[in-house]
Amino acid sequence: MPQVLLVEDDAYIRETLVSLLQDEGYQPRQVSTQHEALALVDTATFDLIITDLLAHDKARPLASAMMLRERAAPTPVAILT
């Protein structure tokens, strides 16, 4: 099963996306903050990362999302807004 990291701070949206991903045959790991996501990418490998832009540093959300992308390279990162 492909491993997907889902970073979403809204619990309802996160649970909905987890359900959809599971229905499509993915194995999602879910976190609600950038800090949790960074800790996971340092210790686990993912086939895809889906992240909500607003789950990151509110002052610099794009820079924070790019930090996740750099740390997780070469894993593709999809950004939701």
C-alpha positions in Angstrom: 0.0 0.0 0.0 1.3 3.5 -0.8 2.2 5.5 2.3 0.7 9.0 2.4 1.4 11.6 5.1 -1.6 14.0 5.6 -1.0 17.3 7.4 -4.2 19.0 8.1 -5.1 21.1 11.2 -8.9 20.8 10.8 -10.0 17.5 12.3 -13.1 17.1 10.2 -11.3 17.7 6.9 -8.4 15.4 8.1 -10.8 12.6 8.9 -12.6 13.0 5.6 -9.4 12.9 3.6 -8.1 9.9 5.6 -11.4 8.0 4.8 -11.1 8.9 1.1 -7.5 7.9 0.9 -8.2 4.5 2.6 -11.0 3.9 0.2 -8.6 4.4 -2.7 -6.1 1.9 -1.3 -3.6 4.3 0.4 -2.3 4.0 3.9 -2.5 7.5 5.4 -0.6 8.7 8.4 -2.2 11.9 9.8 -0.8 14.8 11.8 -2.2 18.2 12.5 0.9 20.4 12.7 4.1 21.1 10.8 6.2 20.1 13.7 4.6 16.6 13.8 5.1 16.3 10.0 8.8 17.2 10.2 9.3 14.7 13.0 7.7 12.0 10.9 9.6 12.7 7.6 12.8 12.4 9.6 11.9 8.9 10.7 9.6 7.4 8.0 9.3 7.2 4.2 6.3 8.3 2.3 5.2 8.0 -1.3 3.3 11.3 -1.1 2.7 14.1 1.3 -0.5 16.1 1.3 -0.4 19.2 3.4 -2.8 22.0 4.2 -0.9 25.3 3.7 -2.6 26.7 6.8 -1.4 23.8 9.0 2.0 25.5 9.0 3.5 28.6 10.5 0.7 31.2 10.2 3.2 34.0 9.6 5.1 32.2 6.8 3.0 29.3 5.6 4.6 28.9 2.2 8.1 29.0 3.6 7.1 26.4 6.2 5.6 24.1 3.6 8.7 24.4 1.5 10.8 23.4 4.5 8.7 20.2 4.7 9.3 19.6 1.0 13.0 20.0 1.4 13.2 17.7 4.4 11.1 15.0 2.6 12.8 15.1 -0.8 12.4 13.4 -3.2 8.8 12.7 -2.0 6.2 14.7 -3.9 4.3 17.2 -1.8 0.8 18.4 -2.7 -0.3 21.6 -1.0 -4.0 22.2 -0.2 -5.4 25.7 0.6 
